[in-house]
Amino acid sequence: MEKNRNGKQTRDLLEYTQREEATISMEKKIVNGIDVDQIQGMIGAVKKQPMMAQAKIHARTKWISGFNNEASIKDFEMGGRLNTTSRKNPFIIAGDHPPELLGTNKAPASVEVLLAALGHCISNGFAMYGAAMGISVESVTLDLVGDIDLQGLLMLPEPGKVRPGFQEIRATYYVKSNAPNQQLEKLAKMAEDFSPVRDSLRAVKFTSKLVVQ
């Protein structure tokens, strides 16, 4: 009886150890909050069927009054299929101007939302490409500053003389990670170079600086 009991305890311990090892293994595949296997799975699927990567992004903006607007974002298309069920309710993004720009301060200005979208996109790149490279990132904070000459918006000194959009955008990345600085520099470049929002703003001069904390 003692031998059988000891044998059972050994098997139980072995099974427990195997479960713990499996759990640890699964945990190691989650890097920066992203499942590395899912990244590889998506890449593999798109390699087989590139059409899956063709996407259309939708947004609907409704003017309310003055400079106050509301945009709703819900449906999107991937691989030629319209997805109306992934999100039950639309995301609402409000827009306005400060009083100094004739607004009512109900929401940020469009160019501020654009800067925020750029920050979102690049920080996502730190997370995703970091996960793919096996780089764990403890924190990422982006400070972005955009230069704009409002004469362009006001058509001064004459229409078309001054561009109405950003003239330059400067970014500073504050990153905490145990990875070597050289790897973080590479990661920062990937996050920039493959950012859809950054690419959409390619006509704007862009500079950045990485600060490892």
Backbone as a chain_set.jsonl record, in Angstrom:
{"seq": "MEKNRNGKQTRDLLEYTQREEATISMEKKIVNGIDVDQIQGMIGAVKKQPMMAQAKIHARTKWISGFNNEASIKDFEMGGRLNTTSRKNPFIIAGDHPPELLGTNKAPASVEVLLAALGHCISNGFAMYGAAMGISVESVTLDLVGDIDLQGLLMLPEPGKVRPGFQEIRATYYVKSNAPNQQLEKLAKMAEDFSPVRDSLRAVKFTSKLVVQ", "coords": {"N": [[0.838, -1.209, 0.0], [1.936, 1.239, 0.814], [3.858, 1.569, -1.148], [2.289, 1.836, -3.424], [0.947, 4.175, -2.769], [3.072, 6.002, -2.645], [3.863, 5.863, -5.298], [1.624, 6.954, -6.569], [1.686, 9.547, -5.523], [4.045, 10.409, -6.664], [3.338, 10.365, -9.383], [1.282, 12.26, -9.325], [2.745, 14.515, -8.596], [4.401, 14.727, -10.813], [2.526, 15.192, -12.841], [1.513, 17.624, -11.931], [3.808, 19.216, -12.121], [4.216, 19.14, -14.894], [1.915, 20.459, -15.729], [2.392, 22.975, -14.641], [4.703, 23.676, -16.029], [3.657, 23.78, -18.603], [1.881, 25.877, -18.289], [3.654, 27.978, -17.71], [5.025, 27.975, -20.109], [2.991, 28.766, -21.852], [2.493, 31.277, -20.808], [4.844, 32.575, -21.459], [4.52, 33.039, -24.109], [2.936, 35.195, -24.292], [3.602, 38.376, -24.853], [4.097, 41.68, -24.038], [1.384, 41.933, -23.757], [0.368, 40.706, -25.981], [-0.425, 37.865, -27.932], [2.027, 35.88, -29.115], [1.916, 33.672, -30.796], [-0.437, 34.17, -32.166], [0.274, 36.369, -33.693], [2.178, 35.192, -35.414], [0.485, 33.331, -36.572], [-1.321, 34.976, -37.957], [0.425, 36.184, -39.802], [1.249, 33.933, -41.223], [-1.211, 33.111, -42.357], [-1.823, 35.281, -44.015], [0.311, 35.177, -45.778], [-0.366, 32.91, -47.236], [-2.844, 33.66, -48.254], [-2.92, 36.534, -49.537], [-4.976, 38.326, -50.033], [-6.471, 38.477, -47.764], [-5.37, 40.477, -46.259], [-6.226, 42.825, -47.297], [-7.831, 45.726, -46.487], [-10.532, 47.906, -45.509], [-11.192, 50.892, -43.943], [-13.647, 52.448, -42.017], [-15.318, 55.523, -41.26], [-17.667, 57.76, -39.91], [-18.634, 61.057, -39.932], [-20.41, 63.527, -38.22], [-21.554, 66.769, -38.425], [-22.168, 69.126, -35.858], [-22.355, 71.775, -34.636], [-20.873, 74.944, -35.256], [-17.501, 74.412, -34.672], [-17.81, 71.949, -33.673], [-18.017, 68.519, -33.858], [-19.003, 65.064, -34.337], [-17.638, 61.915, -34.623], [-18.324, 58.618, -35.666], [-17.29, 55.3, -35.263], [-17.308, 52.041, -36.33], [-17.95, 49.693, -38.144], [-15.884, 47.667, -40.334], [-13.813, 46.526, -43.063], [-12.34, 43.472, -44.087], [-10.361, 41.439, -46.105], [-12.169, 41.684, -48.179], [-14.64, 41.437, -47.024], [-17.349, 42.801, -45.26], [-17.409, 43.671, -41.93], [-19.717, 43.739, -39.515], [-20.303, 42.964, -37.007], [-18.291, 42.634, -35.104], [-17.955, 44.751, -33.359], [-20.247, 45.801, -31.038], [-21.317, 48.294, -30.455], [-20.84, 51.617, -31.732], [-17.735, 53.467, -31.595], [-17.437, 56.683, -30.306], [-16.078, 59.691, -31.304], [-15.405, 62.853, -30.393], [-15.092, 66.225, -31.635], [-13.709, 69.542, -31.592], [-12.875, 73.038, -31.264], [-10.6, 75.057, -29.312], [-11.585, 78.058, -27.476], [-9.895, 80.096, -28.346], [-9.557, 79.511, -30.957], [-12.005, 79.921, -32.011], [-13.797, 78.031, -31.114], [-15.717, 75.89, -28.808], [-14.558, 74.354, -26.879], [-15.392, 71.705, -26.399], [-14.218, 69.389, -27.091], [-11.126, 67.874, -28.276], [-9.154, 69.436, -30.919], [-9.168, 68.644, -34.448], [-6.566, 68.264, -35.498], [-5.202, 67.681, -33.207], [-6.342, 65.264, -32.463], [-5.401, 63.811, -34.581], [-2.628, 63.779, -34.053], [-2.742, 62.298, -31.698], [-3.698, 59.871, -32.702], [-1.507, 59.119, -34.231], [0.348, 58.728, -32.174], [-0.905, 56.577, -30.84], [-0.707, 54.601, -32.822], [2.081, 54.246, -33.266], [2.913, 53.472, -30.698], [1.55, 51.071, -30.51], [3.015, 49.684, -32.361], [5.457, 49.39, -31.009], [4.62, 47.542, -29.094], [3.638, 45.306, -30.643], [5.704, 44.629, -32.58], [7.734, 44.396, -30.783], [6.886, 42.167, -29.328], [7.029, 40.227, -31.365], [9.763, 40.204, -31.749], [10.612, 39.262, -29.378], [11.025, 41.055, -27.359], [10.401, 42.359, -24.309], [8.461, 44.959, -23.144], [8.281, 47.259, -20.624], [7.091, 49.779, -20.22], [5.812, 52.377, -22.344], [5.876, 55.658, -23.337], [4.749, 58.285, -25.285], [5.619, 61.454, -26.419], [4.396, 63.909, -28.456], [4.828, 66.576, -30.71], [3.51, 68.962, -32.852], [4.151, 71.208, -35.513], [2.376, 73.911, -36.802], [1.161, 76.3, -39.097], [-1.184, 78.622, -38.782], [-1.918, 80.437, -40.667], [-2.266, 79.175, -43.068], [-4.739, 77.824, -42.822], [-6.376, 80.044, -42.674], [-6.106, 81.078, -45.137], [-4.062, 82.91, -45.685], [-0.952, 84.629, -46.497], [-2.234, 84.644, -48.858], [-4.454, 82.4, -50.643], [-3.154, 79.121, -50.59], [-0.525, 79.866, -50.258], [0.673, 79.298, -47.813], [1.024, 76.152, -46.398], [-1.765, 74.358, -45.042], [-1.578, 72.282, -43.264], [0.324, 70.169, -40.911], [3.67, 71.186, -40.505], [5.908, 70.072, -39.435], [6.559, 67.233, -37.39], [7.501, 66.224, -34.206], [8.743, 63.646, -32.224], [9.112, 62.048, -29.062], [10.174, 59.163, -27.501], [9.667, 57.515, -24.566], [10.938, 54.85, -23.064], [10.766, 51.909, -21.141], [12.588, 49.071, -20.577], [14.233, 45.901, -20.391], [15.747, 45.176, -22.477], [18.624, 45.364, -24.694], [19.985, 48.572, -25.643], [20.531, 48.814, -28.383], [18.769, 46.992, -29.542], [16.362, 48.17, -28.825], [16.499, 50.543, -30.242], [16.296, 49.542, -32.818], [13.752, 48.458, -32.636], [12.226, 50.79, -32.212], [12.56, 52.05, -34.684], [11.277, 50.24, -36.378], [8.667, 50.432, -35.372], [8.035, 53.0, -36.149], [8.539, 53.008, -39.002], [6.748, 51.136, -40.022], [4.285, 52.001, -39.315], [0.94, 52.54, -40.027], [-0.391, 55.028, -39.726], [1.722, 56.858, -39.496], [2.863, 56.465, -42.028], [0.779, 57.419, -43.585], [1.088, 60.064, -43.125], [3.305, 60.812, -44.529], [4.091, 62.983, -46.062], [4.756, 64.914, -44.31], [7.389, 66.385, -42.508], [9.267, 64.47, -40.244], [10.645, 63.81, -37.102], [12.341, 61.974, -34.526], [13.08, 60.789, -31.162], [14.608, 58.492, -29.028], [14.28, 57.641, -25.66], [15.617, 55.766, -23.272], [14.582, 54.417, -20.285]], "CA": [[0.0, 0.0, 0.0], [2.82, 2.398, 0.9], [4.516, 1.703, -2.449], [1.294, 2.372, -4.356], [0.686, 5.56, -2.395], [4.22, 6.778, -3.074], [3.817, 5.925, -6.762], [0.567, 7.903, -6.944], [2.176, 10.88, -5.191], [5.04, 10.761, -7.679], [2.613, 10.684, -10.625], [0.585, 13.531, -9.116], [3.751, 15.572, -8.627], [4.845, 14.848, -12.193], [1.451, 15.847, -13.59], [1.468, 19.022, -11.488], [4.967, 19.881, -12.706], [3.98, 19.297, -16.32], [0.912, 21.51, -15.9], [3.043, 24.243, -14.351], [5.601, 23.982, -17.145], [2.808, 24.166, -19.735], [1.367, 27.213, -17.995], [4.759, 28.909, -17.878], [5.291, 28.055, -21.544], [1.935, 29.574, -22.445], [2.682, 32.65, -20.358], [5.975, 33.154, -22.162], [4.088, 33.399, -25.46], [2.255, 36.486, -24.208], [4.612, 39.417, -24.686], [3.51, 43.02, -24.174], [-0.062, 41.794, -23.843], [0.009, 40.166, -27.296], [-0.12, 36.45, -28.121], [3.008, 35.769, -30.191], [1.426, 32.673, -31.75], [-1.451, 34.792, -33.009], [0.997, 37.178, -34.685], [2.718, 34.272, -36.413], [-0.647, 32.75, -37.29], [-1.83, 35.975, -38.905], [1.414, 36.321, -40.87], [1.17, 32.719, -42.037], [-2.461, 33.117, -43.11], [-1.744, 36.301, -45.068], [1.244, 34.667, -46.783], [-1.102, 31.968, -48.076], [-3.923, 34.376, -48.92], [-2.669, 37.97, -49.376], [-6.23, 39.084, -50.109], [-6.968, 38.644, -46.401], [-4.798, 41.684, -45.676], [-6.834, 44.014, -47.889], [-8.814, 46.242, -45.524], [-11.129, 49.235, -45.685], [-11.525, 51.454, -42.645], [-14.784, 53.355, -42.161], [-15.638, 56.499, -40.218], [-18.74, 58.677, -40.307], [-18.587, 62.276, -39.129], [-21.626, 64.351, -38.258], [-21.346, 68.126, -37.92], [-23.187, 69.51, -34.88], [-22.474, 73.237, -34.671], [-19.569, 75.585, -35.174], [-16.419, 73.468, -34.943], [-18.136, 70.736, -32.914], [-18.414, 67.372, -34.672], [-18.906, 63.737, -33.724], [-17.355, 60.824, -35.556], [-18.639, 57.278, -35.162], [-16.461, 54.257, -35.885], [-17.807, 50.722, -35.934], [-17.736, 48.624, -39.117], [-14.656, 47.677, -41.128], [-13.739, 45.437, -44.044], [-11.091, 42.726, -44.212], [-10.462, 40.362, -47.077], [-13.336, 41.863, -49.03], [-15.876, 41.189, -46.276], [-17.743, 43.842, -44.322], [-17.64, 43.147, -40.583], [-20.634, 44.615, -38.769], [-20.641, 42.306, -35.743], [-17.175, 42.617, -34.154], [-18.231, 45.787, -32.352], [-21.688, 45.94, -30.841], [-21.667, 49.712, -30.473], [-19.78, 52.434, -32.336], [-16.921, 54.367, -30.79], [-17.751, 58.071, -30.637], [-14.949, 60.602, -31.112], [-15.88, 64.229, -30.547], [-14.095, 67.199, -32.06], [-14.077, 70.952, -31.435], [-11.723, 73.926, -31.159], [-10.598, 75.904, -28.113], [-12.141, 79.385, -27.748], [-8.918, 80.907, -29.069], [-9.731, 79.187, -32.376], [-13.431, 80.118, -32.306], [-14.579, 76.87, -30.72], [-16.371, 75.885, -27.497], [-13.79, 73.484, -25.98], [-16.107, 70.486, -26.038], [-13.395, 68.238, -27.458], [-9.882, 68.306, -28.916], [-9.203, 69.794, -32.336], [-8.889, 67.529, -35.361], [-5.129, 68.022, -35.615], [-4.785, 67.047, -31.945], [-6.765, 63.864, -32.57], [-4.47, 63.202, -35.526], [-1.39, 63.505, -33.31], [-3.027, 61.201, -30.768], [-3.779, 58.64, -33.5], [-0.13, 58.757, -34.561], [0.925, 58.162, -30.957], [-1.494, 55.247, -30.642], [-0.216, 53.661, -33.826], [3.494, 53.94, -33.031], [3.031, 52.703, -29.448], [1.124, 49.713, -30.857], [4.146, 49.053, -33.032], [6.389, 48.959, -29.964], [4.081, 46.331, -28.467], [3.538, 44.173, -31.554], [7.008, 44.22, -33.1], [8.493, 43.944, -29.627], [6.472, 40.789, -29.061], [7.565, 39.379, -32.422], [11.212, 40.13, -31.574], [10.892, 38.736, -28.053], [11.416, 42.165, -26.492], [9.368, 42.734, -23.351], [8.482, 46.393, -22.867], [7.578, 47.552, -19.372], [6.232, 50.937, -20.462], [6.134, 53.252, -23.468], [5.153, 56.931, -23.336], [5.121, 59.091, -26.437], [5.309, 62.88, -26.461], [4.433, 64.376, -29.835], [4.606, 68.01, -30.915], [3.371, 69.277, -34.266], [4.206, 72.618, -35.886], [1.377, 74.258, -37.804], [1.002, 77.738, -39.321], [-2.62, 78.819, -38.977], [-2.167, 81.266, -41.841], [-2.753, 78.303, -44.133], [-6.168, 77.624, -42.585], [-7.053, 81.322, -42.91], [-5.804, 81.454, -46.534], [-3.225, 84.112, -45.647], [-1.344, 85.951, -47.018], [-3.128, 84.378, -49.982], [-4.725, 80.966, -50.679], [-2.107, 78.247, -51.107], [0.824, 80.365, -49.977], [1.138, 78.545, -46.642], [0.281, 74.88, -46.295], [-2.618, 74.379, -43.857], [-1.332, 71.155, -42.367], [1.551, 70.139, -40.12], [4.934, 71.411, -41.187], [6.853, 69.117, -38.859], [6.13, 66.541, -36.174], [8.628, 65.704, -33.439], [8.3, 62.653, -31.244], [10.065, 61.507, -28.091], [9.689, 57.902, -26.952], [10.219, 57.147, -23.267], [10.755, 53.402, -23.045], [11.371, 51.099, -20.079], [12.747, 47.691, -21.012], [15.524, 45.298, -20.064], [16.432, 44.851, -23.723], [19.76, 46.239, -25.013], [19.624, 49.802, -26.348], [20.576, 48.589, -29.828], [17.522, 46.338, -29.911], [15.28, 49.138, -28.676], [16.614, 51.454, -31.381], [15.74, 48.814, -33.957], [12.306, 48.36, -32.407], [11.645, 52.115, -32.439], [12.547, 52.298, -36.127], [10.215, 49.416, -36.953], [7.383, 50.994, -34.958], [7.831, 54.172, -37.003], [8.545, 52.729, -40.435], [5.615, 50.312, -40.435], [3.058, 52.57, -38.763], [0.029, 53.026, -41.072], [-0.674, 56.451, -39.561], [2.955, 57.565, -39.862], [2.983, 56.402, -43.481], [-0.247, 58.292, -44.149], [1.565, 61.434, -42.935], [4.671, 60.822, -45.058], [4.424, 64.289, -46.647], [5.128, 65.808, -43.211], [8.706, 66.113, -41.93], [9.086, 63.775, -38.972], [11.852, 63.445, -36.375], [12.024, 61.298, -33.261], [14.183, 60.529, -30.234], [14.318, 57.414, -28.076], [14.841, 57.816, -24.317], [15.488, 54.518, -22.52], [14.511, 54.757, -18.859]], "C": [[0.869, 1.255, 0.0], [3.483, 2.666, -0.441], [3.55, 2.317, -3.459], [1.014, 3.847, -4.075], [1.833, 6.465, -2.839], [4.243, 6.945, -4.591], [2.79, 6.933, -7.237], [1.018, 9.334, -6.676], [3.193, 11.353, -6.224], [4.368, 11.156, -8.986], [1.899, 12.02, -10.504], [1.556, 14.711, -9.207], [4.224, 15.823, -10.051], [3.801, 15.581, -13.034], [1.358, 17.323, -13.229], [2.615, 19.819, -12.117], [4.767, 20.129, -14.19], [2.954, 20.395, -16.599], [1.533, 22.885, -15.669], [3.963, 24.667, -15.491], [4.817, 24.436, -18.37], [2.266, 25.57, -19.542], [2.437, 28.266, -18.207], [5.058, 29.11, -19.35], [4.27, 28.926, -22.241], [2.099, 31.036, -22.078], [3.807, 33.34, -21.122], [5.6, 33.59, -23.569], [3.31, 34.706, -25.465], [3.308, 37.536, -23.883], [3.961, 40.766, -24.97], [1.992, 42.964, -24.36], [-0.544, 41.208, -25.155], [0.454, 38.716, -27.382], [0.795, 36.304, -29.335], [2.548, 34.755, -31.239], [0.377, 33.263, -32.688], [-0.804, 35.693, -34.063], [1.505, 36.28, -35.798], [1.606, 33.635, -37.238], [-1.208, 33.705, -38.325], [-0.877, 36.136, -40.083], [1.346, 35.121, -41.81], [-0.065, 32.696, -42.916], [-2.406, 34.112, -44.267], [-0.757, 35.882, -46.154], [0.535, 33.732, -47.758], [-2.187, 32.665, -48.886], [-3.745, 35.884, -48.709], [-3.928, 38.823, -49.397], [-6.802, 39.338, -48.717], [-6.496, 39.956, -45.787], [-5.406, 42.966, -46.244], [-7.973, 44.498, -46.992], [-9.332, 47.61, -45.946], [-11.601, 49.702, -44.303], [-12.61, 52.518, -42.831], [-14.891, 54.317, -40.974], [-16.727, 57.409, -40.756], [-18.735, 59.867, -39.357], [-19.854, 63.098, -39.332], [-21.32, 65.712, -37.642], [-22.484, 68.491, -36.986], [-23.419, 71.012, -34.918], [-21.089, 73.837, -34.552], [-18.463, 74.628, -35.58], [-16.635, 72.136, -34.215], [-18.682, 69.666, -33.853], [-18.38, 66.106, -33.83], [-18.683, 62.699, -34.813], [-17.721, 59.5, -34.898], [-17.846, 56.252, -35.969], [-16.949, 52.898, -35.4], [-17.407, 49.636, -36.936], [-16.405, 48.778, -39.842], [-14.684, 46.485, -42.072], [-12.362, 44.807, -44.008], [-11.305, 41.59, -45.189], [-11.693, 40.456, -47.948], [-14.657, 41.648, -48.34], [-16.131, 42.308, -45.27], [-18.071, 43.2, -42.977], [-18.491, 44.147, -39.813], [-20.924, 44.082, -37.37], [-19.526, 42.323, -34.703], [-17.393, 43.606, -33.016], [-19.739, 45.964, -32.24], [-22.142, 47.384, -30.962], [-20.528, 50.515, -31.079], [-18.991, 53.205, -31.284], [-17.229, 55.788, -31.255], [-16.542, 58.947, -30.314], [-15.426, 62.012, -31.409], [-14.734, 65.135, -30.979], [-14.61, 68.62, -31.879], [-12.78, 71.764, -31.486], [-11.746, 74.612, -29.801], [-11.177, 77.279, -28.472], [-11.187, 80.281, -28.542], [-8.973, 80.657, -30.578], [-11.219, 79.107, -32.717], [-14.31, 78.917, -31.947], [-15.166, 77.003, -29.331], [-15.734, 74.902, -26.519], [-14.528, 72.222, -25.542], [-15.284, 69.229, -26.323], [-12.096, 68.747, -28.076], [-10.099, 68.659, -30.385], [-8.785, 68.597, -33.189], [-7.397, 67.219, -35.443], [-4.577, 67.397, -34.335], [-5.163, 65.572, -31.937], [-5.835, 63.119, -33.531], [-3.146, 62.864, -34.859], [-1.586, 62.328, -32.358], [-3.085, 59.871, -31.515], [-2.385, 58.166, -33.896], [0.555, 58.136, -33.353], [0.407, 56.77, -30.663], [-0.82, 54.222, -31.557], [1.235, 53.27, -33.577], [3.671, 53.138, -31.743], [2.569, 51.268, -29.662], [2.249, 48.95, -31.548], [5.206, 48.59, -32.042], [5.924, 47.645, -29.344], [4.144, 45.133, -29.408], [4.896, 43.702, -32.064], [7.925, 43.79, -31.963], [8.169, 42.501, -29.293], [7.066, 39.833, -30.092], [9.071, 39.182, -32.281], [11.606, 39.549, -30.225], [11.365, 39.795, -27.082], [10.243, 42.54, -25.596], [9.541, 44.204, -22.998], [7.655, 46.663, -21.614], [6.625, 48.733, -19.532], [6.74, 51.719, -21.664], [5.262, 54.497, -23.345], [5.662, 57.766, -24.497], [4.697, 60.537, -26.231], [5.457, 63.338, -27.903], [4.093, 65.859, -29.9], [4.553, 68.262, -32.412], [3.388, 70.78, -34.501], [3.196, 72.886, -36.992], [1.265, 75.774, -37.888], [-0.455, 77.984, -39.684], [-2.947, 79.786, -40.109], [-2.721, 80.431, -42.994], [-4.248, 78.079, -44.036], [-6.966, 78.871, -42.948], [-6.802, 81.868, -44.318], [-5.018, 82.761, -46.62], [-1.761, 83.739, -45.905], [-2.21, 85.856, -48.273], [-3.34, 82.874, -50.044], [-3.581, 80.169, -51.306], [-0.696, 78.689, -50.815], [1.461, 79.598, -48.816], [0.334, 77.261, -46.544], [-0.521, 74.87, -45.0], [-2.317, 73.282, -42.836], [-0.043, 71.27, -41.572], [2.768, 70.384, -41.007], [6.001, 70.43, -40.694], [6.242, 68.517, -37.609], [7.378, 65.972, -35.5], [8.109, 64.784, -32.345], [9.444, 62.261, -30.321], [9.442, 60.269, -27.471], [10.406, 57.621, -25.633], [9.909, 55.668, -23.037], [11.471, 52.78, -21.854], [11.396, 49.654, -20.539], [14.123, 47.201, -20.593], [16.326, 44.956, -21.31], [17.6, 45.806, -23.957], [19.297, 47.455, -25.83], [19.587, 49.614, -27.863], [19.292, 47.929, -30.32], [16.347, 47.308, -29.829], [15.306, 50.179, -29.795], [16.008, 50.809, -32.63], [14.226, 48.724, -33.847], [11.627, 49.695, -32.674], [11.548, 52.418, -33.929], [11.44, 51.491, -36.811], [8.842, 49.982, -36.619], [7.03, 52.222, -35.792], [7.592, 53.775, -38.458], [7.308, 51.967, -40.896], [4.306, 50.758, -39.793], [2.157, 53.06, -39.893], [-0.265, 54.519, -40.957], [0.554, 57.276, -39.937], [3.115, 57.58, -41.375], [1.972, 57.32, -44.156], [0.142, 59.759, -44.026], [2.96, 61.626, -43.534], [5.07, 62.149, -45.704], [4.886, 65.288, -45.589], [6.505, 65.418, -42.682], [8.522, 65.531, -40.532], [10.447, 63.461, -38.369], [11.474, 62.822, -35.047], [13.288, 61.075, -32.451], [13.737, 59.461, -29.259], [15.024, 57.694, -26.762], [14.58, 56.528, -23.538], [15.573, 54.833, -21.037], [14.922, 53.578, -17.971]], "O": [[0.587, 2.215, -0.717], [3.66, 3.818, -0.839], [3.92, 3.19, -4.243], [0.865, 4.656, -4.991], [1.602, 7.562, -3.348], [4.589, 8.006, -5.11], [3.034, 7.68, -8.185], [0.773, 10.23, -7.484], [3.213, 12.521, -6.611], [4.752, 12.135, -9.625], [1.898, 12.821, -11.439], [1.253, 15.749, -9.796], [4.426, 16.967, -10.458], [4.128, 16.463, -13.828], [1.153, 18.172, -14.097], [2.424, 20.943, -12.582], [5.104, 21.199, -14.695], [3.085, 21.158, -17.556], [1.247, 23.837, -16.395], [4.01, 25.836, -15.873], [5.233, 25.347, -19.086], [2.193, 26.358, -20.485], [2.183, 29.314, -18.8], [5.31, 30.226, -19.805], [4.613, 29.727, -23.11], [1.881, 31.926, -22.9], [3.738, 34.537, -21.399], [6.286, 34.422, -24.163], [3.051, 35.268, -26.529], [3.838, 37.577, -22.773], [3.349, 40.962, -26.02], [1.396, 43.816, -25.02], [-1.745, 41.208, -25.423], [1.559, 38.367, -26.965], [0.379, 36.577, -30.461], [2.765, 34.955, -32.434], [0.31, 32.899, -33.862], [-1.282, 35.769, -35.195], [1.297, 36.561, -36.979], [1.755, 33.423, -38.441], [-1.534, 33.3, -39.44], [-1.314, 36.216, -41.231], [1.38, 35.27, -43.031], [0.007, 32.312, -44.083], [-2.883, 33.824, -45.364], [-0.961, 36.196, -47.326], [0.802, 33.757, -48.959], [-2.431, 32.324, -50.043], [-4.351, 36.454, -47.802], [-3.945, 39.921, -48.84], [-7.536, 40.305, -48.513], [-7.15, 40.491, -44.892], [-5.142, 44.059, -45.745], [-8.948, 43.782, -46.764], [-8.655, 48.364, -46.646], [-12.316, 48.989, -43.599], [-12.497, 53.382, -43.7], [-14.589, 53.957, -39.836], [-16.708, 57.784, -41.929], [-18.82, 59.708, -38.139], [-20.3, 63.328, -40.456], [-20.885, 65.805, -36.494], [-23.643, 68.2, -37.28], [-24.526, 71.474, -35.193], [-20.232, 73.312, -33.841], [-18.471, 74.091, -36.688], [-15.732, 71.302, -34.157], [-19.675, 69.877, -34.549], [-17.8, 66.084, -32.745], [-19.432, 62.617, -35.786], [-17.456, 59.291, -33.714], [-17.752, 56.335, -37.193], [-16.995, 52.64, -34.197], [-16.611, 48.756, -36.608], [-15.868, 49.88, -39.951], [-15.475, 45.557, -41.901], [-11.348, 45.498, -43.911], [-12.3, 40.868, -45.115], [-12.213, 39.44, -48.409], [-15.701, 41.67, -48.991], [-15.235, 42.707, -44.527], [-18.906, 42.299, -42.895], [-18.048, 45.253, -39.499], [-21.704, 44.679, -36.628], [-19.784, 42.053, -33.53], [-17.061, 43.333, -31.863], [-20.418, 46.243, -33.228], [-23.212, 47.668, -31.501], [-19.366, 50.13, -30.951], [-19.513, 53.548, -30.224], [-17.276, 56.06, -32.454], [-16.046, 58.943, -29.187], [-15.804, 62.327, -32.538], [-13.565, 64.851, -30.721], [-15.809, 68.872, -32.0], [-11.708, 71.209, -31.729], [-12.811, 74.736, -29.195], [-11.25, 77.626, -29.651], [-11.628, 81.126, -29.32], [-8.505, 81.472, -31.372], [-11.637, 78.339, -33.583], [-15.438, 78.806, -32.427], [-15.13, 78.079, -28.733], [-16.29, 74.639, -25.452], [-14.311, 71.727, -24.436], [-15.615, 68.141, -25.852], [-11.98, 69.937, -28.37], [-11.078, 68.248, -31.008], [-8.137, 67.666, -32.71], [-7.002, 66.053, -35.457], [-3.59, 66.662, -34.379], [-4.4, 64.73, -31.464], [-5.522, 61.947, -33.322], [-2.6, 61.782, -35.075], [-0.712, 61.471, -32.225], [-2.582, 58.859, -31.026], [-2.107, 56.967, -33.9], [1.261, 57.135, -33.482], [1.171, 55.883, -30.283], [-0.422, 53.139, -31.128], [1.584, 52.093, -33.665], [4.491, 52.22, -31.697], [3.125, 50.343, -29.069], [2.418, 47.746, -31.355], [5.79, 47.52, -32.213], [6.728, 46.746, -29.097], [4.64, 44.071, -29.033], [5.209, 42.514, -31.992], [8.789, 42.931, -32.143], [9.064, 41.705, -29.007], [7.549, 38.757, -29.74], [9.602, 38.131, -32.643], [12.791, 39.361, -29.95], [12.03, 39.484, -26.093], [9.206, 42.991, -26.083], [10.622, 44.64, -22.604], [6.47, 46.333, -21.559], [5.494, 48.7, -19.046], [7.934, 51.726, -21.963], [4.038, 54.393, -23.259], [6.87, 57.932, -24.669], [3.542, 60.809, -25.904], [6.519, 63.177, -28.505], [3.179, 66.329, -29.223], [5.437, 67.834, -33.154], [2.73, 71.537, -33.788], [3.161, 72.176, -37.997], [1.274, 76.457, -36.863], [-0.908, 77.6, -40.763], [-4.111, 79.943, -40.475], [-3.531, 80.906, -43.79], [-4.954, 78.135, -45.043], [-8.082, 78.781, -43.46], [-7.229, 82.974, -44.651], [-5.26, 83.599, -47.49], [-1.357, 82.628, -45.562], [-2.83, 86.831, -48.698], [-2.497, 82.123, -49.552], [-3.103, 80.489, -52.394], [0.248, 77.951, -51.097], [2.653, 79.291, -48.847], [-0.896, 77.284, -46.601], [-0.028, 75.32, -43.966], [-2.751, 73.354, -41.686], [0.603, 72.318, -41.554], [2.869, 69.852, -42.113], [6.88, 70.018, -41.451], [5.515, 69.178, -36.867], [8.204, 65.323, -36.143], [7.156, 65.11, -31.637], [10.595, 62.157, -30.745], [8.316, 60.315, -26.974], [11.631, 57.503, -25.605], [8.754, 55.29, -22.841], [12.635, 53.082, -21.589], [10.356, 49.075, -20.853], [15.06, 47.987, -20.457], [17.464, 44.496, -21.209], [17.575, 46.938, -23.474], [18.342, 47.372, -26.603], [18.731, 50.176, -28.546], [18.786, 48.268, -31.389], [15.445, 47.271, -30.666], [14.257, 50.641, -30.242], [15.298, 51.46, -33.396], [13.508, 48.89, -34.833], [10.566, 49.734, -33.297], [10.554, 52.985, -34.382], [10.756, 51.99, -37.704], [7.954, 50.012, -37.471], [5.861, 52.454, -36.102], [6.588, 54.149, -39.065], [6.867, 52.131, -42.033], [3.341, 49.996, -39.731], [2.576, 53.928, -40.659], [-0.376, 55.207, -41.972], [0.431, 58.288, -40.627], [3.468, 58.613, -41.946], [2.272, 57.931, -45.182], [-0.401, 60.608, -44.733], [3.709, 62.5, -43.099], [6.259, 62.416, -45.878], [5.351, 66.378, -45.921], [6.759, 64.239, -42.434], [7.725, 66.032, -39.738], [11.312, 62.907, -39.048], [10.407, 63.107, -34.502], [14.404, 61.157, -32.964], [12.628, 59.513, -28.727], [16.227, 57.954, -26.743], [13.437, 56.238, -23.185], [16.538, 55.451, -20.586], [14.918, 53.697, -16.746]]}, "num_chains": 1, "name": "protein.A"}
